[in-house]
Amino acid sequence: MSEAHAIVAIVERGKADPIVERAKEFGAGGATILFGRGTGQEEFQKMFHHLHVEASKEIIIILCTEAKLQQILGAVVEAGKLREPGKGIAFTFPISNLIGLEHRRSL
């Protein structure tokens, strides 16, 4: 298997499904969506007084190969409008010691 990477995006609750669908159009095989609650609202409000940030979050985790990383990440950022303040964040990291996907040749 090629080197695996994870794309993580944290967005407002209710926004993950269309982001994941767009990521699939660009090569993602699927995603895991978790629910969470943000704790940084006070600091964010100090910087961006006019924006409301919902505390409930959805955390999207997508595993992919290095070859597909940039195109899928770009789709996530575009679909989630993550370059706009208050829409969410995304980051990536390499995966090591991946166990449980031996049956899949590529992610």
C-alpha beads as a LAMMPS data file, in Angstrom:
LAMMPS data file: protein, C-alpha beads

107 atoms
106 bonds

1 atom types
1 bond types

-500.0 500.0 xlo xhi
-500.0 500.0 ylo yhi
-500.0 500.0 zlo zhi

Masses

1 110.0

Atoms # bond

1 1 1 0.000 0.000 0.000
2 1 1 1.218 3.533 -0.741
3 1 1 2.008 5.816 2.153
4 1 1 -1.248 6.606 3.954
5 1 1 -2.292 10.059 5.091
6 1 1 -5.209 11.385 7.109
7 1 1 -7.205 14.481 6.288
8 1 1 -9.052 15.902 9.271
9 1 1 -11.617 18.666 8.941
10 1 1 -13.558 20.180 11.827
11 1 1 -16.732 21.940 10.718
12 1 1 -20.031 23.141 12.138
13 1 1 -22.549 20.429 12.892
14 1 1 -24.654 19.573 9.870
15 1 1 -22.003 20.549 7.292
16 1 1 -20.022 17.305 6.983
17 1 1 -22.152 15.288 4.557
18 1 1 -21.803 17.585 1.514
19 1 1 -18.079 17.964 2.232
20 1 1 -17.619 14.193 2.289
21 1 1 -19.637 13.793 -0.910
22 1 1 -17.380 16.316 -2.644
23 1 1 -14.275 14.536 -1.319
24 1 1 -15.586 11.266 -2.785
25 1 1 -15.941 12.948 -6.183
26 1 1 -12.216 13.715 -5.962
27 1 1 -11.092 10.226 -5.006
28 1 1 -11.876 9.654 -1.326
29 1 1 -13.074 6.123 -0.668
30 1 1 -15.148 7.204 2.310
31 1 1 -14.890 9.040 5.597
32 1 1 -15.603 8.774 9.284
33 1 1 -17.671 11.559 10.849
34 1 1 -17.484 12.109 14.589
35 1 1 -19.407 14.581 16.725
36 1 1 -17.623 16.963 19.073
37 1 1 -17.880 20.224 20.949
38 1 1 -15.491 23.138 20.546
39 1 1 -14.166 25.062 23.534
40 1 1 -12.489 28.055 21.858
41 1 1 -15.537 30.296 21.320
42 1 1 -14.422 33.005 23.744
43 1 1 -11.058 33.475 22.047
44 1 1 -12.663 33.407 18.614
45 1 1 -15.233 36.026 19.640
46 1 1 -12.416 38.335 20.763
47 1 1 -10.917 38.212 17.258
48 1 1 -14.099 38.093 15.149
49 1 1 -16.814 39.960 17.046
50 1 1 -19.383 39.805 14.273
51 1 1 -19.270 36.011 13.710
52 1 1 -21.190 33.378 15.629
53 1 1 -19.459 30.032 16.063
54 1 1 -21.515 26.976 16.888
55 1 1 -20.043 24.856 19.700
56 1 1 -21.293 21.578 18.167
57 1 1 -18.834 20.271 15.603
58 1 1 -18.453 17.440 13.143
59 1 1 -14.995 15.968 12.740
60 1 1 -14.336 14.393 9.342
61 1 1 -11.507 11.875 8.999
62 1 1 -10.520 10.708 5.531
63 1 1 -7.698 8.242 4.868
64 1 1 -6.039 8.411 1.477
65 1 1 -2.820 7.775 -0.377
66 1 1 -0.207 10.461 -0.758
67 1 1 -1.024 10.629 -4.473
68 1 1 -4.642 11.653 -3.754
69 1 1 -3.963 13.866 -0.731
70 1 1 -3.853 17.310 -2.352
71 1 1 -6.853 16.807 -4.640
72 1 1 -9.054 15.488 -1.826
73 1 1 -7.863 18.176 0.597
74 1 1 -8.625 20.834 -2.007
75 1 1 -12.145 19.443 -2.441
76 1 1 -12.698 19.474 1.344
77 1 1 -11.474 23.065 1.672
78 1 1 -13.587 24.222 -1.272
79 1 1 -16.785 22.401 -0.260
80 1 1 -16.470 23.527 3.368
81 1 1 -15.466 27.094 2.449
82 1 1 -12.684 26.629 4.980
83 1 1 -10.737 29.676 3.823
84 1 1 -13.553 31.855 5.216
85 1 1 -13.344 32.817 8.918
86 1 1 -15.461 30.705 11.217
87 1 1 -16.188 27.914 8.729
88 1 1 -13.811 25.341 10.173
89 1 1 -10.284 24.025 9.884
90 1 1 -8.514 21.213 8.065
91 1 1 -5.151 19.584 8.502
92 1 1 -3.313 16.468 7.365
93 1 1 -0.785 14.089 8.804
94 1 1 0.998 10.916 7.691
95 1 1 -0.287 7.633 9.093
96 1 1 2.042 4.981 10.440
97 1 1 1.248 1.550 11.827
98 1 1 -2.088 1.330 10.000
99 1 1 -3.846 -1.856 11.050
100 1 1 -7.154 -3.197 9.789
101 1 1 -7.121 -2.166 6.136
102 1 1 -4.845 -4.904 4.825
103 1 1 -7.666 -6.119 2.572
104 1 1 -7.667 -2.824 0.648
105 1 1 -4.901 -2.207 -1.867
106 1 1 -5.471 1.548 -1.934
107 1 1 -7.410 3.876 0.321

Bonds

1 1 1 2
2 1 2 3
3 1 3 4
4 1 4 5
5 1 5 6
6 1 6 7
7 1 7 8
8 1 8 9
9 1 9 10
10 1 10 11
11 1 11 12
12 1 12 13
13 1 13 14
14 1 14 15
15 1 15 16
16 1 16 17
17 1 17 18
18 1 18 19
19 1 19 20
20 1 20 21
21 1 21 22
22 1 22 23
23 1 23 24
24 1 24 25
25 1 25 26
26 1 26 27
27 1 27 28
28 1 28 29
29 1 29 30
30 1 30 31
31 1 31 32
32 1 32 33
33 1 33 34
34 1 34 35
35 1 35 36
36 1 36 37
37 1 37 38
38 1 38 39
39 1 39 40
40 1 40 41
41 1 41 42
42 1 42 43
43 1 43 44
44 1 44 45
45 1 45 46
46 1 46 47
47 1 47 48
48 1 48 49
49 1 49 50
50 1 50 51
51 1 51 52
52 1 52 53
53 1 53 54
54 1 54 55
55 1 55 56
56 1 56 57
57 1 57 58
58 1 58 59
59 1 59 60
60 1 60 61
61 1 61 62
62 1 62 63
63 1 63 64
64 1 64 65
65 1 65 66
66 1 66 67
67 1 67 68
68 1 68 69
69 1 69 70
70 1 70 71
71 1 71 72
72 1 72 73
73 1 73 74
74 1 74 75
75 1 75 76
76 1 76 77
77 1 77 78
78 1 78 79
79 1 79 80
80 1 80 81
81 1 81 82
82 1 82 83
83 1 83 84
84 1 84 85
85 1 85 86
86 1 86 87
87 1 87 88
88 1 88 89
89 1 89 90
90 1 90 91
91 1 91 92
92 1 92 93
93 1 93 94
94 1 94 95
95 1 95 96
96 1 96 97
97 1 97 98
98 1 98 99
99 1 99 100
100 1 100 101
101 1 101 102
102 1 102 103
103 1 103 104
104 1 104 105
105 1 105 106
106 1 106 107
